[in-house]
């Protein structure tokens, strides 16, 4: 402190405050905000001195994934011979004024690199045999630079130290370059018809005005449909962590049950979020925690309800791993620990439908085979209960124009399956012929998640069923043999569900 005081005292070139205050909008100042205290130039210069170098943070990426990422880049290269390929990670998005949402990289970028930080860009330049890959990474202001102290967005003092270029290159087995060099490095390609994943970073879009992502996005998503063994292992980790999160939620039920003064759904949501942050990056999507009639709202996101005795709890939750692989699991459980007869009747119907759907998940089957099998079972139960006025054969007829066709959808609401991977609804840009209307192949991973939802105001439903909702969802790997249920650690049989609830409620939470 004495050295800094001496340095300040000997400065003789101080200017008037009106001319020395840093600009409130100076880019190098890290987007200064209205509440920031202005900094005179002499203070800025003084604060930049007398810092020892800080060691770079080890890169958090799993090194065992680097080889798989290299194979994915090689496969992408074969689809774009002789053409520049540019895939950015994306930029920070403003949440409120000068605060940003937690960053989540573009899925295809992470799939190709293993990296997940903002402002990074993968550039694949063509060569005679394929492409050379270079990862451009923003270098944060380090000790000895003014931005170390002043930049709230790129100063290491504000954000914590980060891996350096060499550490990133080593962890990802990728050549790295500073982001500051990207503009000049791409100069010769400015007018080229590059394959650019646009819309994620406007500054990169501006560098390549002739870049297009129409084909690139589709090719990437279709390549991502088949998961390699490393990806399946990460999805298994996501499902295992999710199972522990569900156990945490079941364990907490007695603490919120019958507490009208507590928003119990949010307590349970927060309980699962803690597990997701402990064992992964985040929740894979906004958790759905619907008690009672809230379960009948397909995308219930408010989670502000109480937990009352006798209700069913429909919880749709998933952990996202540090590598951004997502689990997507739903369980429905009786909050008091025992099923009412009408609850059990609906639950067993959905369980039977899910089992029928999972049995159809096999290489060579239609993607929609699981959906057709599950819907037939549900339609048959609805007809036997006197709710559906036509038989399952009529309601599930392929001819959508046939009278009565599709009437079961009033109570089933949604499709039975979607692809799963880095995105919870994975590979959305894939063509219908390779996805929805396509054929399952070994390495596909999809959900099987039938449900029945009886709205509280639906007069076509017996009064005792109104307000009930049941969904059961698991994450299934397609193989050349039997399907693999990644989320099988969570019970589905109704008796096993209640026994599991009693078991976890009798044991303490374990980090």
Secondary structure, 3 states (H helix, E strand, C coil): CHHHHHHHHCCCCCCCHHHHCCCCCCHHHCCCCCCCCCCCHHHHHHHCCCCCCCCCCCCCCCHHHHHHHHHHHHHHHHHCCCCCEEEECCCCCEEECCEECCCCCCHHHHHHHCCCCCCCEEEEEEECCEEEEEEEECCCECCCCHHHHHCCCCEHHHHCCCCCHHHHHHHHCCEEEEHHHHHHHCHHHCCCCCEEECCCCHHHHHHCCCCECHHHHHHHHHHHCCCCHHHHHHHHHHHHHHHHHHHHHHHHHHHHECCCCCCHHHHHHHHHHHHHHHHCCEECCCCEEEEHHHHHCCCCCCCCCCECCCCEEEEEECEECCCCCECCEEEEEECCCCCCHHHHHHHHHHHHHHHHHHHCCCCCCECCHHHHHHHHHHHHHHHHCCCCCCCHHHHCCCCCCCCCCCCCHHHHCCCCCCECCCCCCCCCCCCHHHCCCCECCCCCEEEECCEEECCCCCCCCCHHHCCCEEECEEEEECCCCCCEECCCCCCCCHHHHHHHHHHHHCCCCCC
